[in-house]
Amino acid sequence: MRLEIDGKKSEPVADDSRREFLRGSSLLLAGAMPAGFARSQAAPSTPDSPLKLGLIGCGRRGIYLTCQLLSQNPAMQLTAVADMFGDRLQQAMRTVNSRHREQIAVTQRTRFCGWDSYRELMSTDVDVVILATCPGLRPLHFEEAVAAGKDVLVARPVATDIAGLHRFQRAFTSAQAQKLAVRVDLEHRANSTITQTLERIHEGLIGIPIFLRAYSISPILGSKSADGSGDEFSNQLRHWQHHAWTSGGGMLERHSDRLDLCNLVMQSLPVEAQGVGTAGTECSGFFDEQAHLSVEFRYPCGARLQSVWRRSQLPWGGSELLVHGSQGAADVLGGRILNRSGKVIWHASSSGEGLDPPLAETSESQFASDTAISTRPRFSTNLIEPAEDKVGQRAITGTLTAILGREAARRAQRLQLSDLLQSNQSFPMALPKAYC
């Protein structure tokens, strides 16, 4: 099966006021489900009942996404939670309950722990599921959610290898056919500073993009230690950032959103990559405390992207995403356009007219904007894609670009995107039968 790089727009679907937060969101993918759409394995909620939310994966990202959805949707209730580990589930419940006590309707019967906990949650009557376990399990859990007829909010990245990406793609195609709402937490998408800057780039303010630079810093990983259970698989899931099949490496986990923006600037995917770094062919090579990757991507037009990811306690000293064009340069995250002499000739503003100082938006405010009913105009048609139709494809291609860079560095060779897709690259994993 081939990954669909250029997906078609989905057809409009009937409005459903109970899912207005999904329909209005700038992270919306396939549209809100038509009223009365039948759920598998569970009876649907009545139109007047609160929208029921289930969380799978009770780590920091899962807690964050849950709190954001509950904050933006007062009528929503968290009714079920699932995690491999009971201590993490309890910690998540304490945190969410302290912030959204009136929206918590989780009972002892809807708290699920263990390898099969995601399946148990899927069998409940939740309407929306957050998938926030380790990325290595994302394709499996997404596949199960779609089969259960659930609307889904997916944490990025959506896979750790090409085989998983194919699996996610197949499930995504099925979700579109069922008119399920699928959202991915691409935080930069609704950032007005970034969208204004992208509009100026595509209007030709910097001329033709020639060279891009993208930088990301990840914190140094803490030490990993066995939890005393003697279960190696459980230990790998608890310390998932230390293992290739569970995390895919820091570049994939932390840098794929930067690469997604670069693809958005270029309106295409890179066709090849070559890189260097500390990533080796063995799993442990990805996770040295001093790990770093430097990768050069080439786009079809000949433009290059220099992408650097590293682990460090120190921040990057300068702009993190720059686009150099024939007539100037753009600081995408900072919302500035410079001419060839280095003078700022435009910067983003709250009004969109380029008059005020650049906005300083936190990740939390960005995602809150994403999950709210958006009144901001959509991207203009000359940009790469409408929000409603292709954000899922962007999540797939952003993940694919990061995998291309990682594999080029691992193999220490120039790697063609077409060859990578044909390779069906995958990380070995010894999953229990319950996960197969």
N, C-alpha and C positions, 0 to 999 in steps of 0.2 A: 504494500500500500504506500502511496506517495503522500507526503505532507502537502496540504493545500496552502501554498504560499499566498495566492491571490484569491481569497474567498469571495463568494458572491454575497450581495446584500440579502439579508433575510426579509421575508415578506412581513408587512405590518400585521399585528395581531390585535384581537379585541381588547378593549380597555377593561381593567379590573381594579376598582377603586381600593380593594383590600391590599393590593400590591403596588400602591402608588409610589412607594419609596423605591421599588425596583424599576418601575416604568420611567420615573423622572431622573434616575441616577445617571450621571455621566459615565459610570462604569457598566451601564446596562449593555448586555450583549444581544440576546436573542429575543428580547421583548418580554413583557409580563405575560403570564399564562392566561389563556381565556378562562372566564368564569366557568366553574363546573368541570374543569379538567380533572379526570379521574386519577386518583393516586393509586399506585400499586402498594399492596401490603398494609395500607392504612386508610381510614376514612378521611376525606377532606374536611377542613374546618368549615363552619358555617360563615356566611358573609359578614355577620356582625361580631364574630368572635375575634380575639386578638390573634395577630399573626404569630405563629409558634416557631421559635428559633432553636436549633440544635447546634452544639459546638463539639467538633471532633478534633482533639488536640489542644490540651490545656496549658500550653507554654505561654511565653510572653506575647507572641504574635496572636495566638488565639484569644487571649484575654483582651488584647488591644482591639482587635476587630469586633469582638462581642460588645465591648463598651461603646465603640463608635456606633454600631448599628442600634443599640438600645438608646443611646443619646439622641440620635436623629429620628427615631421612630418610637414615640412614647407609648403607642398602642401595642407594640411588640412585646412578647414575653419569652424569656429563656425558659424552655421546658425540659430540656434534656442535655446531658453532657457526657462525653466519652473520652477516655484516655487510657493509654497502656498502664499508667502508674497511678495508684490511689492517692499518693501524697501530692502529686501535681494536680489532680482533680480537686482535692480538698483546698489547696492553695488558690486555685482559680475561682472556686466558689466563694471563698472568703473575700477575694479581691472584688469580684463582680458584685457580690451582695452588698459590700460596703458602699458601692457607688449607685447601684440601681435596685435597691431592696424591693421596691414596689413592682418591679418588672420580672422578678424571679419566681418561677413556678416549678422549680425542679424538686422532685420527690426522691426518696430513697430508691423507688422502683425505676426512676429514669436517670440514675447515675450508673454508668457502665464502665467497668475496668477490665483490662486484659487485651489479649491479641484480637479477640473477636468483638470488642466493644463497639466498633464502628458499625458492624452489621446489626447489632442489637439496637443501636440508636436509629438506624435507617428504618427499622420495623415499627417505630413509633409514628405518631401522627404529626410530626413536625412539618412545617411548610418550607422552611429555609434551613440549609445546613452550611455551616462554616467549616471548611477543610483547612486545618492549620497544623497537621502533624508534620513530621520530617518530609522534605520534598521527595524522597525516594518512594514514599507510599502514596504520593499525590495521584498518580494515574489510576491506581487500584481503587482508592476511595472515591475519586471522581466518577469512575466507571460504575461503582455501586450506587452512588447518589443518583446518577442519571437513570439507572435501571429501576430505582425506587420512585422515580418521578418527582424528585425534589428540586426546588430552586437552590442554586449553589453560589456561595461566595468563596472563591479559591485564593489562598495565599500563594504568592509567587516564590520561587519558580514553579512551573507546573510539572517538571520531571527532572531527572538527573542524568539521563542518557537517551540515546536516539530511540531505543526500543520503547522506553517509557513515553517518549514524546509521540510516537506513532499510536500508542495505546490511548493517550489523552486525546489525540486528534480524532480517533474513531468514536470515542465517547462524546466528544464535543459535537461531531456531526449528528449523532443520535439525539443529543440535547436540542439542537436546532430543529430537527425533524419533529420533535415533541413540543416545540415552542416553549421550552423551559428557559427561565431566566438564569444566565450564568454570568457572574461578575468576577473580575480578578483585581486584586488590590494594587493596581499600577498607580502609585501615589502621585506621580508627576502629572497625571493626565488633566486634572482640573486646576492645576496651579496657574493662575492668570498671568504671572510673570513669564512662565515658560510658553504658554499658548500665544501670548502677544509676540514674544521673540520669534517663535516659529513662523508666525504669520509674516513678520517682516523679512525673515530669511526667504520664504517662498515667494514673496513679492519682489525679490531681487535686490534688497537693500545692500547686501554684501557681494553681489555678483554671483558667480557660479561657485558653489562650494568645492574646494579643492582638497583640503586637509582638515581632519577633525582630531581633537585630543580629548580623551575621557579618562578620568582618574577616580578611584574609590579606595577608601581605607576601611579595613575591618579590624575590630579589636583582637588582640592576641587571645587565643583560646586558653581557658583554664585547664588545669590538669584533669585527667579522667581517671577514675578509680572504680573498681568493681563494687557493686552494691551488696555483695555477700550472697546473692541468690545462686551463684554458680551457673547462671543461664547466660551464655555468651550473646545470644540474640537479644535478650532484654537489655544487656549492658550496651550493646551497640545502639539500640533505640534510645536509651537514656542519654548517651553521649553521642548523639547523631552527628554533630558537627565534626567529629573526629574520623568519620568513615565515609569513604567515597560513595558507596551505594545509597546511603541515607541522605547525604547533603549535596553531593556533586562537586564539592569544593567551594571555597569562599568566593571565587570569581562568579560562579553561577548564582550563589545565594545572594550576594551583596551587589553585584555589578550588572546584572541582567537588565535592571531598569535604566541604567545609563546607556547600555547598548540599544535598548528599545528606542530611546530618544534619538540616538544617532541614526538608526534605521528610519525614523520618522523624518529627520532632517533630509536624508538622502532619498527618501521615498522608494527604498529598495533594500534588499538584503546583500551583505557582502558575498562575494563568490569564492573567496579564498582567504586563508590566514596563515601566518607563520609567527612563532613566538618563542620566548625563552623564559626561564624561571626555575623555581625550586620544585615544581611539580614533577614527580617521577612516575614510573610505570606501576609502582606498587602503591597500595592504598595510603600508607603512611606518608608518602612523598607529598601528598596534598596538604598536609596539616602540620608541617614544621612551624614553630613559633615565628620564624622569620620568612615564612612562605610569601612569595610574590610571583606575579605573572606579568610579562610585558608582551603584548601581541599586536602585530600590525595586520589590519584587515584591508582588503581591496574590494571596492565596489565596482559594479559593471561599467560605470563611466570612467573608471581609472582613479577616482578619488581614494585617498588612504585615510584610515582611522588608526591612530596610535592609542591603544588601550592599556592602562596600567592599573593593576589591582595589587594591594599589598596588605599585610598585617602589621599594625603599628599602634602604639599608644598615642602617637602624635598626629595631629590633623595635617591634611595636605596644605601646603603653603601657597595658596593661589586658587585661581578658578578651576573648577572641576569638570567643565564641559565647554570646550571652545570649538568654534567652527570658523576656519579661515577660508575666505572667498577671494575671488579675483579683484574685488573692489573694497574689501574690508574684512572685518571679523566680528563674530557674535559670541558673547558670553551668555550661554543659554540659561544657566541656572541663576545668574546674576541679573539677567534682563537688560543687557547693554549691547549696543551696536557701535563699533568703532570704525573709523575710516582708515585708509592705508597709512596715515600718519600717526595713528594711535589715539586720535581725538574721539571722545564719545559724541556721537551725533544723534543718538536716540537711546532712551531707556524706558522700560515698562512703567506703567502707572496704574493707579486704581481705577482711573476712568477709561483706560485703554488708548488714550491719546498720546502717550509717551511724554507727559509733562512732569509727572511727580517723580520722586526718588524711587528706586527699585523697591518692590515689596519684599518684606521678610516674612515668609510664611513657613510655619513649622510643619513637620510631617503630619502632626495630629490635625492641624487646621486644614491641610490639603485633603486628608482622607475624610474629614467631616464634611468638606465641601463635596467630595465625591459621592458620599452616601446620602446627602440631602437631596430634596427635590430641586433640581437646578433651574435657575432662571437665566443663567448666563447663555448668550448665543453659542451655538455649536461652532465647531471649526468650520471655516469657510470651505467651499467645495474644492478649492484648488489645493487643499492640504490632503494628507494621505488617506484619511478614512473617517467616516462619521462615527461618533461615539457608540451609537446603538448597534452597529453592524459588525465591527471587526476588532473590538478590544480583545476578544478571545484569541483571534489570529495573531494579534500583536503580542499577547502573552506567550503564545507558542513560538513565534519567530524571535522574540527577545531571548527566550530560553535557548532556542536553537543557535542563535549567534554566540551566546556565552559558551555553549558546548563546543562549537566550532573552534573558538579561541582556546579553550582549555585543552582540547584534543590536539591541536596544532602544537601547543607547548609540551604536552606530554610526549608526543611522538618526535619532537624536535625536527619537524619537517614542514614544508609548505603543504597545506591541506586544502583540497578543493571541497566546497560545500556539497557538490554533487556526489563526490566519493564518500563523504561522511554519511549522507542520507542512504546510500546504497549499502553501507557497511552494517547497518542495524546495530551499531555499537551499544553494548550493555555492560553493566557491572554485575558480577555474580553475587547472588544473595541466597542464603539458605533459609527460606521462609518456612515457618510451620505450615502444616496442611491447612489450618484454618485461614491462612492468608492466600492460599493458592486458588 
